[in-house]
Amino acid sequence: MERLDSLENLTSTVKHNSSSETVYPSGVIRFFGHLFSFLFHPLFIPLYAAYYLTFMHPAYFNGITEREKIWVILRVAVNMVFFPAVSVFLLRGVGFIDSVFLKTQKERIIPYIISNIFFFWMYLVFRNQSEIPSILSSFVFSVFLSSSAALLANIYFKISMHAIGVGGLLGLMLIVLNTNNSSSITLPMCLALLIAGIVCTSRMIVSNHTQKDIYIGLIIGIICQLVGAALII
């Protein structure tokens, strides 16, 4: 009887230990998670999208000189990457936020608002220039919509900005697929899907985002691109 009780106690202890044991990703996996999170930071997505439309797609900027294309990329880089990023560092410097990684919902409020101002300004600039294709103006406006939706969602939960970014990239590919058939979209679409999968997985590994934060962010990024295209293109 004593042996039976000892066996039962040992079994219950093993079950308890195995159920409470947490498996953490290895250091290599976390390194690549951080790497992809940085390479595809949401602030960089507009720059990648603009480069694709300007230099890689054969139709949208056809007839525009290389110098004009470079000028388009520089404006996107300055207004949609540099200024929002500098604003975050300034907020950290004056003590409005505790970390440039914006780890809490409260820390994200002011950066969202500042970024929205630059995004909408960039849309106004492109909208009033006839040489800029409507799809780029639509994309920039949709980035503004996505950031605004993220600001509202941030009231209730910490939505993933990375997921919104790659969702916007996927949405752009869907728009290109349905508005311009002059070139193959298969490879860019596959790359966008691969990037979205890698980035969302990386955020699950190296951040404290839940699946809800990531899935809703991905959906918002796609939907806002489709809405922007419906309104502008």
Phi, psi and omega in degrees: 000317179296321178297320180295317178296320180296320179295319179294319179296320179294319180296316180295324179294317178297317180297318180296317180294320182290326181285329182270354182284128181253132180263119180258147177297152180290166180298325180295316180296318179294325177299311180292329175299315177293322182297311180291328176296325178284313183299325181246042173300143184304332178291335181276341185300315177302325179293316178296317181296316180296321178296318179298312182292326186277313189253334187260323179281131188281350190253317193295320181250030179293130180095354178264138184291162179299323180297319179293323178296316179298322179296323177297313181297320180296321179294320177295317181297318183287312188277332186249351178239301188294305184298313176299321180294315179298323179299320179296317179294324177293319177298321176294321182294324181268359173090012178287332177231156182270339183210143177289349178276354174051064188281343181242161179296321182297320182292340185273346188297304183295316176301323176300313183296315180297316179298321179301322179298314180292321180296315181291324176298318179296322177297316180298321179297311182291324183297328184267011178242117187294334182282348179274121180299149183297334182292327177287319175299320178296318180297314181296318178297322179291327174298318176298317178298317181297316180294323177293318177296322178295323177298318178291317180295331181298341177296327188255327179202165184272084182295149182280116177290327177298318180295322176298318181298309181288333173296321176296323177295318176296318179299320177299317179297323177295322179293315177300320180299325186263351183245342182213114182252020183284346179217162181288132180254000186301308182295312177300322179294318178297319178295320179295319177295318179296315179298317180299316180296316181294315183293315180296320176295319179299320180292327176293330184277313191255359179237177178259024178289146173269171177299325179298317179302319185280314181297316180293322177299317179298316181294317179297318179300317180290311184297318181297325176295318180293321178295315179300319179294320179296328182276332190246317185284000000 
